[in-house]
Amino acid sequence: MINVNGININYKKSGSGEALILLHGNGEDHSIFAPLIQKFHHNYTVYAVDSRNHGLSEKTAIYDYKVMADDIYALIMALAIDPVNIIGFSDGAIISLLLALHDQSVISKMALLGVNLSPADFNAETFEFMQQYYEQTGDPLYKMMLEQPHIDISSLKDVTVPAFVIGAENDIYYPEVFSSIAEALPHSKLKVVPDHDHGSYIINNDLLYSELADFFSNSV
């Protein structure tokens, strides 16, 4: 646990080598990466983080992706581990992208898994489900997804960090979302995982370990 940006953030550190931060998705915690951690910790110092309002990290009244990105920036600064590699999934990918837009000098490379730039990127069926779920539960995590983020795709041209954009064939976003993001980032590559949905290829799954390891270890 570390106190940064005014709150306590929980993280699990393991391994040795270059710093690799893992950022989970909405409503999850760092444990979704357990199979990947077991492999990456042989070559990297892995920092698997619980975002604010998730896992064992502090619960607050603030549900905001930019603030969550500020948390990670503050964590990197406090631990003095920059530049870092990042694997961000869903909300974690949004946070990674916002971090790069804030100060890309702290990032070496980033893998953006299941990332979106706007609530308009959700396909109609998913967006309707999320609206109905929020109306029934008032869950602030769903409110955040329904209202945020708002990243201008034109701003991505200034992000020169090598990026690996990954989505699923049966994802919750419109199919063109991932290709548009990959095309906008100057130094990126794209992968669409066949026969998988939004989280099945990464949650408790090391399916992409080899490709992710190659991306982080090879020069771009």
C-alpha positions in Angstrom: 0.0 0.0 0.0 1.2 3.5 -0.8 -0.3 6.9 -0.2 -0.2 9.0 -3.4 -2.4 11.8 -4.7 -4.1 12.0 -1.3 -5.3 8.3 -1.1 -4.0 4.9 -0.3 -3.4 2.7 -3.4 -2.8 -1.0 -3.1 -0.4 -2.8 -5.3 1.5 -6.1 -5.4 5.2 -6.0 -6.3 7.0 -9.1 -7.6 10.0 -10.1 -9.7 13.0 -8.1 -10.8 14.1 -6.1 -13.9 12.4 -3.2 -15.7 9.2 -1.9 -14.2 6.0 -3.3 -15.6 2.7 -1.8 -14.3 -0.6 -3.8 -14.7 -3.8 -1.9 -14.7 -7.1 -3.8 -14.5 -10.6 -3.0 -15.8 -13.8 -1.6 -14.3 -15.0 -3.5 -11.2 -12.0 -5.7 -11.1 -8.7 -5.7 -9.2 -5.1 -6.7 -9.9 -5.8 -10.4 -9.3 -7.2 -10.7 -12.9 -3.6 -10.7 -14.1 -2.4 -13.6 -11.9 -1.4 -15.9 -14.8 0.5 -13.1 -16.5 2.2 -12.0 -13.3 3.5 -15.6 -12.8 5.3 -15.3 -16.2 6.3 -11.7 -16.3 7.9 -11.6 -12.9 10.8 -13.7 -14.1 12.0 -10.8 -16.3 10.3 -7.7 -14.9 9.6 -6.0 -11.6 5.8 -6.2 -11.8 3.6 -3.7 -10.1 0.0 -5.0 -10.2 -2.2 -2.1 -9.0 -5.7 -1.8 -7.6 -7.2 1.4 -9.0 -9.0 3.8 -6.5 -12.4 2.5 -5.6 -11.3 -1.0 -6.6 -9.8 -4.0 -4.7 -8.0 -3.0 -1.5 -7.3 0.6 -2.6 -9.1 3.4 -0.9 -12.8 4.1 -1.7 -13.5 7.7 -2.6 -16.4 9.8 -3.9 -14.4 10.6 -7.0 -14.9 8.4 -10.0 -12.9 10.0 -12.8 -10.4 8.5 -15.3 -8.1 11.6 -15.3 -7.9 11.4 -11.5 -7.1 7.7 -11.7 -4.4 8.5 -14.2 -3.0 11.1 -11.8 -3.0 8.4 -9.1 -0.7 6.2 -11.3 1.5 9.1 -12.2 1.9 9.9 -8.5 2.6 6.2 -7.8 5.3 6.1 -10.5 6.9 9.3 -9.1 6.8 8.1 -5.5 8.4 4.7 -6.3 10.9 6.4 -8.7 10.4 3.7 -11.3 10.0 5.7 -14.5 10.1 5.0 -17.4 7.7 2.1 -17.0 6.1 -0.5 -19.3 2.3 -0.7 -18.9 -0.3 -3.3 -19.6 -3.7 -1.6 -19.3 -7.0 -3.5 -19.8 -10.3 -1.6 -20.4 -10.4 1.1 -17.7 -6.7 0.4 -17.2 -6.0 1.1 -20.9 -7.9 4.4 -20.7 -5.8 5.4 -17.7 -2.6 4.4 -19.6 -3.6 6.6 -22.5 -4.5 9.5 -20.3 -1.2 9.1 -18.5 0.7 9.2 -21.9 -1.2 12.4 -22.8 -0.2 13.9 -19.5 3.5 13.0 -19.5 4.6 10.3 -21.9 8.2 10.6 -20.7 7.3 8.3 -17.8 6.2 5.5 -20.1 8.6 3.2 -22.1 6.0 1.1 -23.9 2.3 0.5 -23.4 -0.1 -2.3 -24.3 -3.7 -1.0 -24.6 -6.1 -3.8 -24.3 -9.8 -3.2 -24.8 -9.4 0.6 -24.9 -12.0 3.2 -25.9 -11.9 7.0 -26.3 -15.5 7.8 -25.6 -18.8 6.2 -24.4 -19.9 6.5 -28.0 -17.5 3.7 -28.8 -19.6 1.1 -27.0 -21.9 -0.8 -29.4 -25.6 -0.1 -29.1 -26.4 -3.3 -27.3 -23.7 -2.8 -24.7 -24.5 0.8 -24.1 -28.2 0.0 -23.6 -27.3 -2.7 -21.1 -25.1 -0.4 -19.1 -27.8 2.3 -19.0 -30.3 -0.2 -17.7 -27.9 -1.6 -15.1 -27.0 1.9 -13.9 -30.7 2.8 -13.6 -31.3 -0.3 -11.5 -28.3 -0.1 -9.3 -26.9 3.5 -9.3 -23.4 1.9 -9.5 -21.0 4.9 -9.8 -18.5 2.7 -11.8 -21.2 2.3 -14.5 -21.9 6.0 -14.4 -18.3 6.7 -15.1 -18.3 4.4 -18.1 -21.5 6.0 -19.4 -20.1 9.5 -19.2 -16.3 9.1 -19.7 -13.7 9.3 -21.1 -13.6 12.0 -23.8 -10.3 11.7 -25.6 -10.0 13.5 -28.9 -8.5 11.1 -31.4 -6.5 13.9 -33.0 -4.6 14.2 -29.7 -3.1 10.8 -30.1 -0.8 11.9 -32.9 1.4 13.5 -30.2 1.8 10.3 -28.3 5.0 8.8 -29.6 5.3 6.0 -27.0 5.3 2.6 -28.7 1.8 1.1 -28.3 0.3 -2.3 -28.8 -3.5 -1.9 -29.4 -5.4 -5.1 -28.7 -9.1 -5.8 -29.0 -11.3 -8.8 -29.4 -13.4 -10.0 -32.3 -16.5 -10.0 -30.2 -15.7 -6.9 -28.1 -18.1 -4.4 -26.5 -17.1 -1.6 -28.8 -17.7 -1.0 -32.5 -15.2 -2.9 -34.6 -13.5 0.2 -36.1 -12.6 1.6 -32.7 -9.3 -0.3 -32.3 -8.1 0.2 -35.8 -8.9 4.0 -35.6 -6.9 4.2 -32.3 -4.0 2.2 -33.7 -3.9 4.4 -36.9 -3.9 7.6 -34.8 -1.0 6.6 -32.6 2.3 7.2 -34.6 4.2 4.1 -33.3 1.6 1.4 -32.8 0.6 -2.0 -33.9 -2.8 -3.7 -33.8 -4.1 -7.1 -32.9 -7.7 -8.3 -32.9 -8.0 -11.6 -31.0 -10.3 -14.0 -32.8 -13.2 -15.9 -31.1 -12.9 -13.8 -27.8 -15.0 -11.2 -26.1 -14.0 -8.1 -24.2 -12.2 -9.8 -21.3 -11.9 -13.5 -22.1 -8.4 -13.2 -23.6 -6.9 -11.4 -20.6 -8.9 -12.0 -17.4 -7.2 -14.9 -15.6 -5.6 -15.8 -19.0 -2.0 -15.7 -20.2 -3.0 -16.2 -23.9 -1.1 -13.1 -25.0 2.0 -13.5 -22.9 4.4 -14.4 -25.7 3.2 -11.5 -27.9 3.2 -9.0 -25.1 6.7 -10.2 -23.9 8.0 -9.8 -27.5 6.5 -6.3 -27.7 8.2 -5.1 -24.5 11.5 -6.8 -25.1 12.1 -5.9 -28.8 13.1 -2.5 -30.1 10.5 -0.6 -32.1 
